[in-house]
Amino acid sequence: MIGPLLSAERGRGCRPAGDNRPYFEGMVWMARTGAQWRQLPSEYGKWNSVFRRYRRWVVTGVFEAMLETLAAVVTPPPT
């Protein structure tokens, strides 16, 4: 559902861009645990790469678009 909101990253120089899923899961891990970025497990990638993508998504409004999309799917309880 949120996959289309996560724009494909272009590679920098000769490196291809990584998949968004491990980056997003790393961001969720950070939000869930409240740990420092440097404590991010390596299974999510380098902490600095995850942080840079997080900051890029904050600036471009990706998280706001995610919340709007998820809010549109949820039906309000009857009153």
mmCIF file of the N, C-alpha and C atoms, coordinates in Angstrom:
data_MODEL
# 
_entry.id   MODEL 
# 
loop_
_atom_site.group_PDB 
_atom_site.id 
_atom_site.type_symbol 
_atom_site.label_atom_id 
_atom_site.label_alt_id 
_atom_site.label_comp_id 
_atom_site.label_asym_id 
_atom_site.label_entity_id 
_atom_site.label_seq_id 
_atom_site.pdbx_PDB_ins_code 
_atom_site.Cartn_x 
_atom_site.Cartn_y 
_atom_site.Cartn_z 
_atom_site.occupancy 
_atom_site.B_iso_or_equiv 
_atom_site.pdbx_formal_charge 
_atom_site.auth_seq_id 
_atom_site.auth_comp_id 
_atom_site.auth_asym_id 
_atom_site.auth_atom_id 
_atom_site.pdbx_PDB_model_num 
ATOM 1   N N  . MET A 1 1  ? 0.813   -1.185 0.000   1.00 0.00 ? 1  MET A N  1 
ATOM 2   C CA . MET A 1 1  ? 0.000   0.000  0.000   1.00 0.00 ? 1  MET A CA 1 
ATOM 3   C C  . MET A 1 1  ? 0.867   1.263  0.000   1.00 0.00 ? 1  MET A C  1 
ATOM 4   N N  . ILE A 1 2  ? 1.973   1.223  0.724   1.00 0.00 ? 2  ILE A N  1 
ATOM 5   C CA . ILE A 1 2  ? 2.825   2.405  0.773   1.00 0.00 ? 2  ILE A CA 1 
ATOM 6   C C  . ILE A 1 2  ? 3.975   2.334  -0.219  1.00 0.00 ? 2  ILE A C  1 
ATOM 7   N N  . GLY A 1 3  ? 4.130   1.186  -0.880  1.00 0.00 ? 3  GLY A N  1 
ATOM 8   C CA . GLY A 1 3  ? 5.215   1.003  -1.838  1.00 0.00 ? 3  GLY A CA 1 
ATOM 9   C C  . GLY A 1 3  ? 5.282   2.070  -2.918  1.00 0.00 ? 3  GLY A C  1 
ATOM 10  N N  . PRO A 1 4  ? 4.154   2.428  -3.537  1.00 0.00 ? 4  PRO A N  1 
ATOM 11  C CA . PRO A 1 4  ? 4.201   3.457  -4.578  1.00 0.00 ? 4  PRO A CA 1 
ATOM 12  C C  . PRO A 1 4  ? 4.617   4.837  -4.060  1.00 0.00 ? 4  PRO A C  1 
ATOM 13  N N  . LEU A 1 5  ? 4.447   5.075  -2.761  1.00 0.00 ? 5  LEU A N  1 
ATOM 14  C CA . LEU A 1 5  ? 4.831   6.374  -2.196  1.00 0.00 ? 5  LEU A CA 1 
ATOM 15  C C  . LEU A 1 5  ? 6.334   6.502  -2.013  1.00 0.00 ? 5  LEU A C  1 
ATOM 16  N N  . LEU A 1 6  ? 7.018   5.373  -1.935  1.00 0.00 ? 6  LEU A N  1 
ATOM 17  C CA . LEU A 1 6  ? 8.469   5.377  -1.731  1.00 0.00 ? 6  LEU A CA 1 
ATOM 18  C C  . LEU A 1 6  ? 9.143   5.443  -3.090  1.00 0.00 ? 6  LEU A C  1 
ATOM 19  N N  . SER A 1 7  ? 9.521   6.618  -3.477  1.00 0.00 ? 7  SER A N  1 
ATOM 20  C CA . SER A 1 7  ? 10.096  6.800  -4.805  1.00 0.00 ? 7  SER A CA 1 
ATOM 21  C C  . SER A 1 7  ? 11.398  6.017  -4.944  1.00 0.00 ? 7  SER A C  1 
ATOM 22  N N  . ALA A 1 8  ? 11.643  5.532  -6.133  1.00 0.00 ? 8  ALA A N  1 
ATOM 23  C CA . ALA A 1 8  ? 12.870  4.791  -6.398  1.00 0.00 ? 8  ALA A CA 1 
ATOM 24  C C  . ALA A 1 8  ? 14.054  5.737  -6.305  1.00 0.00 ? 8  ALA A C  1 
ATOM 25  N N  . GLU A 1 9  ? 15.066  5.314  -5.600  1.00 0.00 ? 9  GLU A N  1 
ATOM 26  C CA . GLU A 1 9  ? 16.269  6.130  -5.442  1.00 0.00 ? 9  GLU A CA 1 
ATOM 27  C C  . GLU A 1 9  ? 17.187  5.884  -6.636  1.00 0.00 ? 9  GLU A C  1 
ATOM 28  N N  . ARG A 1 10 ? 17.779  6.945  -7.114  1.00 0.00 ? 10 ARG A N  1 
ATOM 29  C CA . ARG A 1 10 ? 18.781  6.792  -8.160  1.00 0.00 ? 10 ARG A CA 1 
ATOM 30  C C  . ARG A 1 10 ? 20.107  6.500  -7.500  1.00 0.00 ? 10 ARG A C  1 
ATOM 31  N N  . GLY A 1 11 ? 20.906  5.686  -8.149  1.00 0.00 ? 11 GLY A N  1 
ATOM 32  C CA . GLY A 1 11 ? 22.233  5.382  -7.624  1.00 0.00 ? 11 GLY A CA 1 
ATOM 33  C C  . GLY A 1 11 ? 23.133  6.600  -7.681  1.00 0.00 ? 11 GLY A C  1 
ATOM 34  N N  . ARG A 1 12 ? 24.068  6.660  -6.797  1.00 0.00 ? 12 ARG A N  1 
ATOM 35  C CA . ARG A 1 12 ? 25.028  7.759  -6.779  1.00 0.00 ? 12 ARG A CA 1 
ATOM 36  C C  . ARG A 1 12 ? 26.293  7.287  -7.495  1.00 0.00 ? 12 ARG A C  1 
ATOM 37  N N  . GLY A 1 13 ? 26.660  7.960  -8.533  1.00 0.00 ? 13 GLY A N  1 
ATOM 38  C CA . GLY A 1 13 ? 27.857  7.565  -9.270  1.00 0.00 ? 13 GLY A CA 1 
ATOM 39  C C  . GLY A 1 13 ? 27.630  6.240  -9.983  1.00 0.00 ? 13 GLY A C  1 
ATOM 40  N N  . CYS A 1 14 ? 28.511  5.288  -9.757  1.00 0.00 ? 14 CYS A N  1 
ATOM 41  C CA . CYS A 1 14 ? 28.411  4.000  -10.450 1.00 0.00 ? 14 CYS A CA 1 
ATOM 42  C C  . CYS A 1 14 ? 27.668  2.959  -9.617  1.00 0.00 ? 14 CYS A C  1 
ATOM 43  N N  . ARG A 1 15 ? 27.266  3.301  -8.376  1.00 0.00 ? 15 ARG A N  1 
ATOM 44  C CA . ARG A 1 15 ? 26.560  2.328  -7.536  1.00 0.00 ? 15 ARG A CA 1 
ATOM 45  C C  . ARG A 1 15 ? 25.067  2.361  -7.805  1.00 0.00 ? 15 ARG A C  1 
ATOM 46  N N  . PRO A 1 16 ? 24.425  1.183  -7.911  1.00 0.00 ? 16 PRO A N  1 
ATOM 47  C CA . PRO A 1 16 ? 22.962  1.176  -8.038  1.00 0.00 ? 16 PRO A CA 1 
ATOM 48  C C  . PRO A 1 16 ? 22.332  1.487  -6.677  1.00 0.00 ? 16 PRO A C  1 
ATOM 49  N N  . ALA A 1 17 ? 21.154  2.064  -6.698  1.00 0.00 ? 17 ALA A N  1 
ATOM 50  C CA . ALA A 1 17 ? 20.460  2.388  -5.456  1.00 0.00 ? 17 ALA A CA 1 
ATOM 51  C C  . ALA A 1 17 ? 19.930  1.116  -4.810  1.00 0.00 ? 17 ALA A C  1 
ATOM 52  N N  . GLY A 1 18 ? 19.873  1.116  -3.491  1.00 0.00 ? 18 GLY A N  1 
ATOM 53  C CA . GLY A 1 18 ? 19.359  -0.030 -2.757  1.00 0.00 ? 18 GLY A CA 1 
ATOM 54  C C  . GLY A 1 18 ? 17.845  -0.028 -2.713  1.00 0.00 ? 18 GLY A C  1 
ATOM 55  N N  . ASP A 1 19 ? 17.276  -1.178 -2.379  1.00 0.00 ? 19 ASP A N  1 
ATOM 56  C CA . ASP A 1 19 ? 15.839  -1.329 -2.234  1.00 0.00 ? 19 ASP A CA 1 
ATOM 57  C C  . ASP A 1 19 ? 15.366  -0.511 -1.033  1.00 0.00 ? 19 ASP A C  1 
ATOM 58  N N  . ASN A 1 20 ? 14.178  0.043  -1.113  1.00 0.00 ? 20 ASN A N  1 
ATOM 59  C CA . ASN A 1 20 ? 13.650  0.877  -0.035  1.00 0.00 ? 20 ASN A CA 1 
ATOM 60  C C  . ASN A 1 20 ? 13.205  0.083  1.189   1.00 0.00 ? 20 ASN A C  1 
ATOM 61  N N  . ARG A 1 21 ? 12.858  -1.193 1.016   1.00 0.00 ? 21 ARG A N  1 
ATOM 62  C CA . ARG A 1 21 ? 12.291  -1.960 2.118   1.00 0.00 ? 21 ARG A CA 1 
ATOM 63  C C  . ARG A 1 21 ? 13.217  -2.061 3.338   1.00 0.00 ? 21 ARG A C  1 
ATOM 64  N N  . PRO A 1 22 ? 14.490  -2.457 3.200   1.00 0.00 ? 22 PRO A N  1 
ATOM 65  C CA . PRO A 1 22 ? 15.329  -2.521 4.404   1.00 0.00 ? 22 PRO A CA 1 
ATOM 66  C C  . PRO A 1 22 ? 15.519  -1.159 5.055   1.00 0.00 ? 22 PRO A C  1 
ATOM 67  N N  . TYR A 1 23 ? 15.564  -0.106 4.257   1.00 0.00 ? 23 TYR A N  1 
ATOM 68  C CA . TYR A 1 23 ? 15.693  1.236  4.814   1.00 0.00 ? 23 TYR A CA 1 
ATOM 69  C C  . TYR A 1 23 ? 14.455  1.580  5.638   1.00 0.00 ? 23 TYR A C  1 
ATOM 70  N N  . PHE A 1 24 ? 13.284  1.313  5.070   1.00 0.00 ? 24 PHE A N  1 
ATOM 71  C CA . PHE A 1 24 ? 12.042  1.609  5.786   1.00 0.00 ? 24 PHE A CA 1 
ATOM 72  C C  . PHE A 1 24 ? 11.934  0.768  7.056   1.00 0.00 ? 24 PHE A C  1 
ATOM 73  N N  . GLU A 1 25 ? 12.294  -0.511 6.973   1.00 0.00 ? 25 GLU A N  1 
ATOM 74  C CA . GLU A 1 25 ? 12.255  -1.364 8.159   1.00 0.00 ? 25 GLU A CA 1 
ATOM 75  C C  . GLU A 1 25 ? 13.237  -0.882 9.217   1.00 0.00 ? 25 GLU A C  1 
ATOM 76  N N  . GLY A 1 26 ? 14.385  -0.359 8.803   1.00 0.00 ? 26 GLY A N  1 
ATOM 77  C CA . GLY A 1 26 ? 15.329  0.229  9.743   1.00 0.00 ? 26 GLY A CA 1 
ATOM 78  C C  . GLY A 1 26 ? 14.751  1.457  10.427  1.00 0.00 ? 26 GLY A C  1 
ATOM 79  N N  . MET A 1 27 ? 14.018  2.267  9.680   1.00 0.00 ? 27 MET A N  1 
ATOM 80  C CA . MET A 1 27 ? 13.381  3.445  10.263  1.00 0.00 ? 27 MET A CA 1 
ATOM 81  C C  . MET A 1 27 ? 12.308  3.042  11.270  1.00 0.00 ? 27 MET A C  1 
ATOM 82  N N  . VAL A 1 28 ? 11.560  1.995  10.938  1.00 0.00 ? 28 VAL A N  1 
ATOM 83  C CA . VAL A 1 28 ? 10.541  1.498  11.865  1.00 0.00 ? 28 VAL A CA 1 
ATOM 84  C C  . VAL A 1 28 ? 11.210  0.946  13.120  1.00 0.00 ? 28 VAL A C  1 
ATOM 85  N N  . TRP A 1 29 ? 12.330  0.236  12.954  1.00 0.00 ? 29 TRP A N  1 
ATOM 86  C CA . TRP A 1 29 ? 13.065  -0.291 14.107  1.00 0.00 ? 29 TRP A CA 1 
ATOM 87  C C  . TRP A 1 29 ? 13.510  0.854  15.007  1.00 0.00 ? 29 TRP A C  1 
ATOM 88  N N  . MET A 1 30 ? 13.999  1.924  14.404  1.00 0.00 ? 30 MET A N  1 
ATOM 89  C CA . MET A 1 30 ? 14.440  3.087  15.175  1.00 0.00 ? 30 MET A CA 1 
ATOM 90  C C  . MET A 1 30 ? 13.278  3.695  15.949  1.00 0.00 ? 30 MET A C  1 
ATOM 91  N N  . ALA A 1 31 ? 12.130  3.836  15.300  1.00 0.00 ? 31 ALA A N  1 
ATOM 92  C CA . ALA A 1 31 ? 10.964  4.427  15.963  1.00 0.00 ? 31 ALA A CA 1 
ATOM 93  C C  . ALA A 1 31 ? 10.460  3.532  17.090  1.00 0.00 ? 31 ALA A C  1 
ATOM 94  N N  . ARG A 1 32 ? 10.502  2.222  16.866  1.00 0.00 ? 32 ARG A N  1 
ATOM 95  C CA . ARG A 1 32 ? 10.003  1.276  17.860  1.00 0.00 ? 32 ARG A CA 1 
ATOM 96  C C  . ARG A 1 32 ? 10.907  1.188  19.078  1.00 0.00 ? 32 ARG A C  1 
ATOM 97  N N  . THR A 1 33 ? 12.228  1.217  18.882  1.00 0.00 ? 33 THR A N  1 
ATOM 98  C CA . THR A 1 33 ? 13.158  1.018  19.989  1.00 0.00 ? 33 THR A CA 1 
ATOM 99  C C  . THR A 1 33 ? 13.611  2.322  20.641  1.00 0.00 ? 33 THR A C  1 
ATOM 100 N N  . GLY A 1 34 ? 13.618  3.410  19.892  1.00 0.00 ? 34 GLY A N  1 
ATOM 101 C CA . GLY A 1 34 ? 14.105  4.672  20.429  1.00 0.00 ? 34 GLY A CA 1 
ATOM 102 C C  . GLY A 1 34 ? 15.615  4.700  20.596  1.00 0.00 ? 34 GLY A C  1 
ATOM 103 N N  . ALA A 1 35 ? 16.308  3.818  19.912  1.00 0.00 ? 35 ALA A N  1 
ATOM 104 C CA . ALA A 1 35 ? 17.770  3.741  20.008  1.00 0.00 ? 35 ALA A CA 1 
ATOM 105 C C  . ALA A 1 35 ? 18.416  4.880  19.216  1.00 0.00 ? 35 ALA A C  1 
ATOM 106 N N  . GLN A 1 36 ? 19.707  5.009  19.374  1.00 0.00 ? 36 GLN A N  1 
ATOM 107 C CA . GLN A 1 36 ? 20.465  5.975  18.589  1.00 0.00 ? 36 GLN A CA 1 
ATOM 108 C C  . GLN A 1 36 ? 20.738  5.383  17.215  1.00 0.00 ? 36 GLN A C  1 
ATOM 109 N N  . TRP A 1 37 ? 20.933  6.253  16.232  1.00 0.00 ? 37 TRP A N  1 
ATOM 110 C CA . TRP A 1 37 ? 21.148  5.786  14.866  1.00 0.00 ? 37 TRP A CA 1 
ATOM 111 C C  . TRP A 1 37 ? 22.344  4.842  14.763  1.00 0.00 ? 37 TRP A C  1 
ATOM 112 N N  . ARG A 1 38 ? 23.379  5.110  15.501  1.00 0.00 ? 38 ARG A N  1 
ATOM 113 C CA . ARG A 1 38 ? 24.583  4.266  15.422  1.00 0.00 ? 38 ARG A CA 1 
ATOM 114 C C  . ARG A 1 38 ? 24.350  2.862  15.957  1.00 0.00 ? 38 ARG A C  1 
ATOM 115 N N  . GLN A 1 39 ? 23.258  2.637  16.675  1.00 0.00 ? 39 GLN A N  1 
ATOM 116 C CA . GLN A 1 39 ? 22.941  1.320  17.213  1.00 0.00 ? 39 GLN A CA 1 
ATOM 117 C C  . GLN A 1 39 ? 22.065  0.501  16.272  1.00 0.00 ? 39 GLN A C  1 
ATOM 118 N N  . LEU A 1 40 ? 21.785  1.020  15.110  1.00 0.00 ? 40 LEU A N  1 
ATOM 119 C CA . LEU A 1 40 ? 20.951  0.312  14.139  1.00 0.00 ? 40 LEU A CA 1 
ATOM 120 C C  . LEU A 1 40 ? 21.639  -0.983 13.715  1.00 0.00 ? 40 LEU A C  1 
ATOM 121 N N  . PRO A 1 41 ? 20.944  -2.135 13.803  1.00 0.00 ? 41 PRO A N  1 
ATOM 122 C CA . PRO A 1 41 ? 21.560  -3.398 13.386  1.00 0.00 ? 41 PRO A CA 1 
ATOM 123 C C  . PRO A 1 41 ? 21.954  -3.372 11.909  1.00 0.00 ? 41 PRO A C  1 
ATOM 124 N N  . SER A 1 42 ? 23.005  -4.062 11.584  1.00 0.00 ? 42 SER A N  1 
ATOM 125 C CA . SER A 1 42 ? 23.539  -4.043 10.217  1.00 0.00 ? 42 SER A CA 1 
ATOM 126 C C  . SER A 1 42 ? 22.600  -4.699 9.208   1.00 0.00 ? 42 SER A C  1 
ATOM 127 N N  . GLU A 1 43 ? 21.617  -5.464 9.662   1.00 0.00 ? 43 GLU A N  1 
ATOM 128 C CA . GLU A 1 43 ? 20.681  -6.104 8.725   1.00 0.00 ? 43 GLU A CA 1 
ATOM 129 C C  . GLU A 1 43 ? 19.853  -5.072 7.956   1.00 0.00 ? 43 GLU A C  1 
ATOM 130 N N  . TYR A 1 44 ? 19.779  -3.845 8.464   1.00 0.00 ? 44 TYR A N  1 
ATOM 131 C CA . TYR A 1 44 ? 19.041  -2.782 7.792   1.00 0.00 ? 44 TYR A CA 1 
ATOM 132 C C  . TYR A 1 44 ? 19.933  -1.921 6.912   1.00 0.00 ? 44 TYR A C  1 
ATOM 133 N N  . GLY A 1 45 ? 21.201  -2.172 6.917   1.00 0.00 ? 45 GLY A N  1 
ATOM 134 C CA . GLY A 1 45 ? 22.146  -1.390 6.136   1.00 0.00 ? 45 GLY A CA 1 
ATOM 135 C C  . GLY A 1 45 ? 22.982  -0.513 7.052   1.00 0.00 ? 45 GLY A C  1 
ATOM 136 N N  . LYS A 1 46 ? 23.833  0.281  6.448   1.00 0.00 ? 46 LYS A N  1 
ATOM 137 C CA . LYS A 1 46 ? 24.657  1.192  7.235   1.00 0.00 ? 46 LYS A CA 1 
ATOM 138 C C  . LYS A 1 46 ? 23.759  2.251  7.866   1.00 0.00 ? 46 LYS A C  1 
ATOM 139 N N  . TRP A 1 47 ? 24.018  2.545  9.134   1.00 0.00 ? 47 TRP A N  1 
ATOM 140 C CA . TRP A 1 47 ? 23.156  3.489  9.853   1.00 0.00 ? 47 TRP A CA 1 
ATOM 141 C C  . TRP A 1 47 ? 23.111  4.841  9.170   1.00 0.00 ? 47 TRP A C  1 
ATOM 142 N N  . ASN A 1 48 ? 24.243  5.284  8.622   1.00 0.00 ? 48 ASN A N  1 
ATOM 143 C CA . ASN A 1 48 ? 24.292  6.601  8.003   1.00 0.00 ? 48 ASN A CA 1 
ATOM 144 C C  . ASN A 1 48 ? 23.465  6.635  6.715   1.00 0.00 ? 48 ASN A C  1 
ATOM 145 N N  . SER A 1 49 ? 23.458  5.547  5.981   1.00 0.00 ? 49 SER A N  1 
ATOM 146 C CA . SER A 1 49 ? 22.654  5.487  4.758   1.00 0.00 ? 49 SER A CA 1 
ATOM 147 C C  . SER A 1 49 ? 21.166  5.517  5.090   1.00 0.00 ? 49 SER A C  1 
ATOM 148 N N  . VAL A 1 50 ? 20.774  4.787  6.128   1.00 0.00 ? 50 VAL A N  1 
ATOM 149 C CA . VAL A 1 50 ? 19.371  4.781  6.545   1.00 0.00 ? 50 VAL A CA 1 
ATOM 150 C C  . VAL A 1 50 ? 18.981  6.172  7.034   1.00 0.00 ? 50 VAL A C  1 
ATOM 151 N N  . PHE A 1 51 ? 19.840  6.806  7.798   1.00 0.00 ? 51 PHE A N  1 
ATOM 152 C CA . PHE A 1 51 ? 19.552  8.148  8.310   1.00 0.00 ? 51 PHE A CA 1 
ATOM 153 C C  . PHE A 1 51 ? 19.419  9.159  7.169   1.00 0.00 ? 51 PHE A C  1 
ATOM 154 N N  . ARG A 1 52 ? 20.326  9.095  6.205   1.00 0.00 ? 52 ARG A N  1 
ATOM 155 C CA . ARG A 1 52 ? 20.255  10.041 5.083   1.00 0.00 ? 52 ARG A CA 1 
ATOM 156 C C  . ARG A 1 52 ? 18.964  9.873  4.296   1.00 0.00 ? 52 ARG A C  1 
ATOM 157 N N  . ARG A 1 53 ? 18.543  8.619  4.073   1.00 0.00 ? 53 ARG A N  1 
ATOM 158 C CA . ARG A 1 53 ? 17.294  8.398  3.351   1.00 0.00 ? 53 ARG A CA 1 
ATOM 159 C C  . ARG A 1 53 ? 16.107  8.872  4.193   1.00 0.00 ? 53 ARG A C  1 
ATOM 160 N N  . TYR A 1 54 ? 16.180  8.652  5.501   1.00 0.00 ? 54 TYR A N  1 
ATOM 161 C CA . TYR A 1 54 ? 15.124  9.134  6.402   1.00 0.00 ? 54 TYR A CA 1 
ATOM 162 C C  . TYR A 1 54 ? 14.985  10.656 6.292   1.00 0.00 ? 54 TYR A C  1 
ATOM 163 N N  . ARG A 1 55 ? 16.107  11.363 6.372   1.00 0.00 ? 55 ARG A N  1 
ATOM 164 C CA . ARG A 1 55 ? 16.066  12.822 6.277   1.00 0.00 ? 55 ARG A CA 1 
ATOM 165 C C  . ARG A 1 55 ? 15.536  13.268 4.914   1.00 0.00 ? 55 ARG A C  1 
ATOM 166 N N  . ARG A 1 56 ? 15.933  12.589 3.860   1.00 0.00 ? 56 ARG A N  1 
ATOM 167 C CA . ARG A 1 56 ? 15.460  12.939 2.513   1.00 0.00 ? 56 ARG A CA 1 
ATOM 168 C C  . ARG A 1 56 ? 13.949  12.762 2.429   1.00 0.00 ? 56 ARG A C  1 
ATOM 169 N N  . TRP A 1 57 ? 13.427  11.668 3.020   1.00 0.00 ? 57 TRP A N  1 
ATOM 170 C CA . TRP A 1 57 ? 11.986  11.421 2.986   1.00 0.00 ? 57 TRP A CA 1 
ATOM 171 C C  . TRP A 1 57 ? 11.224  12.425 3.839   1.00 0.00 ? 57 TRP A C  1 
ATOM 172 N N  . VAL A 1 58 ? 11.809  12.864 4.947   1.00 0.00 ? 58 VAL A N  1 
ATOM 173 C CA . VAL A 1 58 ? 11.156  13.888 5.775   1.00 0.00 ? 58 VAL A CA 1 
ATOM 174 C C  . VAL A 1 58 ? 11.032  15.183 4.991   1.00 0.00 ? 58 VAL A C  1 
ATOM 175 N N  . VAL A 1 59 ? 12.104  15.580 4.342   1.00 0.00 ? 59 VAL A N  1 
ATOM 176 C CA . VAL A 1 59 ? 12.115  16.844 3.595   1.00 0.00 ? 59 VAL A CA 1 
ATOM 177 C C  . VAL A 1 59 ? 11.154  16.801 2.411   1.00 0.00 ? 59 VAL A C  1 
ATOM 178 N N  . THR A 1 60 ? 11.071  15.666 1.722   1.00 0.00 ? 60 THR A N  1 
ATOM 179 C CA . THR A 1 60 ? 10.225  15.573 0.530   1.00 0.00 ? 60 THR A CA 1 
ATOM 180 C C  . THR A 1 60 ? 8.772   15.244 0.846   1.00 0.00 ? 60 THR A C  1 
ATOM 181 N N  . GLY A 1 61 ? 8.440   14.996 2.116   1.00 0.00 ? 61 GLY A N  1 
ATOM 182 C CA . GLY A 1 61 ? 7.046   14.762 2.501   1.00 0.00 ? 61 GLY A CA 1 
ATOM 183 C C  . GLY A 1 61 ? 6.549   13.344 2.308   1.00 0.00 ? 61 GLY A C  1 
ATOM 184 N N  . VAL A 1 62 ? 7.434   12.376 2.238   1.00 0.00 ? 62 VAL A N  1 
ATOM 185 C CA . VAL A 1 62 ? 7.032   10.985 2.039   1.00 0.00 ? 62 VAL A CA 1 
ATOM 186 C C  . VAL A 1 62 ? 6.202   10.483 3.225   1.00 0.00 ? 62 VAL A C  1 
ATOM 187 N N  . PHE A 1 63 ? 6.618   10.817 4.446   1.00 0.00 ? 63 PHE A N  1 
ATOM 188 C CA . PHE A 1 63 ? 5.903   10.330 5.622   1.00 0.00 ? 63 PHE A CA 1 
ATOM 189 C C  . PHE A 1 63 ? 4.519   10.961 5.735   1.00 0.00 ? 63 PHE A C  1 
ATOM 190 N N  . GLU A 1 64 ? 4.387   12.220 5.370   1.00 0.00 ? 64 GLU A N  1 
ATOM 191 C CA . GLU A 1 64 ? 3.074   12.860 5.368   1.00 0.00 ? 64 GLU A CA 1 
ATOM 192 C C  . GLU A 1 64 ? 2.146   12.180 4.372   1.00 0.00 ? 64 GLU A C  1 
ATOM 193 N N  . ALA A 1 65 ? 2.665   11.846 3.197   1.00 0.00 ? 65 ALA A N  1 
ATOM 194 C CA . ALA A 1 65 ? 1.861   11.157 2.189   1.00 0.00 ? 65 ALA A CA 1 
ATOM 195 C C  . ALA A 1 65 ? 1.454   9.767  2.677   1.00 0.00 ? 65 ALA A C  1 
ATOM 196 N N  . MET A 1 66 ? 2.360   9.090  3.395   1.00 0.00 ? 66 MET A N  1 
ATOM 197 C CA . MET A 1 66 ? 2.028   7.776  3.959   1.00 0.00 ? 66 MET A CA 1 
ATOM 198 C C  . MET A 1 66 ? 0.877   7.882  4.944   1.00 0.00 ? 66 MET A C  1 
ATOM 199 N N  . LEU A 1 67 ? 0.953   8.860  5.854   1.00 0.00 ? 67 LEU A N  1 
ATOM 200 C CA . LEU A 1 67 ? -0.099  9.035  6.847   1.00 0.00 ? 67 LEU A CA 1 
ATOM 201 C C  . LEU A 1 67 ? -1.431  9.379  6.197   1.00 0.00 ? 67 LEU A C  1 
ATOM 202 N N  . GLU A 1 68 ? -1.420  10.224 5.180   1.00 0.00 ? 68 GLU A N  1 
ATOM 203 C CA . GLU A 1 68 ? -2.653  10.573 4.475   1.00 0.00 ? 68 GLU A CA 1 
ATOM 204 C C  . GLU A 1 68 ? -3.253  9.354  3.784   1.00 0.00 ? 68 GLU A C  1 
ATOM 205 N N  . THR A 1 69 ? -2.407  8.540  3.164   1.00 0.00 ? 69 THR A N  1 
ATOM 206 C CA . THR A 1 69 ? -2.882  7.344  2.478   1.00 0.00 ? 69 THR A CA 1 
ATOM 207 C C  . THR A 1 69 ? -3.484  6.353  3.464   1.00 0.00 ? 69 THR A C  1 
ATOM 208 N N  . LEU A 1 70 ? -2.796  6.124  4.568   1.00 0.00 ? 70 LEU A N  1 
ATOM 209 C CA . LEU A 1 70 ? -3.295  5.183  5.570   1.00 0.00 ? 70 LEU A CA 1 
ATOM 210 C C  . LEU A 1 70 ? -4.552  5.709  6.251   1.00 0.00 ? 70 LEU A C  1 
ATOM 211 N N  . ALA A 1 71 ? -4.640  7.009  6.468   1.00 0.00 ? 71 ALA A N  1 
ATOM 212 C CA . ALA A 1 71 ? -5.835  7.588  7.077   1.00 0.00 ? 71 ALA A CA 1 
ATOM 213 C C  . ALA A 1 71 ? -7.041  7.471  6.146   1.00 0.00 ? 71 ALA A C  1 
ATOM 214 N N  . ALA A 1 72 ? -6.809  7.533  4.846   1.00 0.00 ? 72 ALA A N  1 
ATOM 215 C CA . ALA A 1 72 ? -7.911  7.416  3.884   1.00 0.00 ? 72 ALA A CA 1 
ATOM 216 C C  . ALA A 1 72 ? -8.454  5.991  3.837   1.00 0.00 ? 72 ALA A C  1 
ATOM 217 N N  . VAL A 1 73 ? -7.624  5.019  4.166   1.00 0.00 ? 73 VAL A N  1 
ATOM 218 C CA . VAL A 1 73 ? -8.047  3.621  4.124   1.00 0.00 ? 73 VAL A CA 1 
ATOM 219 C C  . VAL A 1 73 ? -8.868  3.246  5.352   1.00 0.00 ? 73 VAL A C  1 
ATOM 220 N N  . VAL A 1 74 ? -8.543  3.850  6.476   1.00 0.00 ? 74 VAL A N  1 
ATOM 221 C CA . VAL A 1 74 ? -9.223  3.525  7.733   1.00 0.00 ? 74 VAL A CA 1 
ATOM 222 C C  . VAL A 1 74 ? -10.611 4.120  7.723   1.00 0.00 ? 74 VAL A C  1 
ATOM 223 N N  . THR A 1 75 ? -11.576 3.306  8.094   1.00 0.00 ? 75 THR A N  1 
ATOM 224 C CA . THR A 1 75 ? -12.948 3.813  8.181   1.00 0.00 ? 75 THR A CA 1 
ATOM 225 C C  . THR A 1 75 ? -13.197 4.291  9.607   1.00 0.00 ? 75 THR A C  1 
ATOM 226 N N  . PRO A 1 76 ? -13.786 5.453  9.763   1.00 0.00 ? 76 PRO A N  1 
ATOM 227 C CA . PRO A 1 76 ? -14.038 5.959  11.112  1.00 0.00 ? 76 PRO A CA 1 
ATOM 228 C C  . PRO A 1 76 ? -15.121 5.115  11.792  1.00 0.00 ? 76 PRO A C  1 
ATOM 229 N N  . PRO A 1 77 ? -15.031 4.970  13.104  1.00 0.00 ? 77 PRO A N  1 
ATOM 230 C CA . PRO A 1 77 ? -16.053 4.187  13.815  1.00 0.00 ? 77 PRO A CA 1 
ATOM 231 C C  . PRO A 1 77 ? -17.410 4.894  13.763  1.00 0.00 ? 77 PRO A C  1 
ATOM 232 N N  . PRO A 1 78 ? -18.492 4.123  13.727  1.00 0.00 ? 78 PRO A N  1 
ATOM 233 C CA . PRO A 1 78 ? -19.811 4.766  13.684  1.00 0.00 ? 78 PRO A CA 1 
ATOM 234 C C  . PRO A 1 78 ? -20.096 5.488  15.007  1.00 0.00 ? 78 PRO A C  1 
ATOM 235 N N  . THR A 1 79 ? -20.795 6.613  14.886  1.00 0.00 ? 79 THR A N  1 
ATOM 236 C CA . THR A 1 79 ? -21.113 7.391  16.091  1.00 0.00 ? 79 THR A CA 1 
ATOM 237 C C  . THR A 1 79 ? -22.543 7.247  16.499  1.00 0.00 ? 79 THR A C  1 
# 
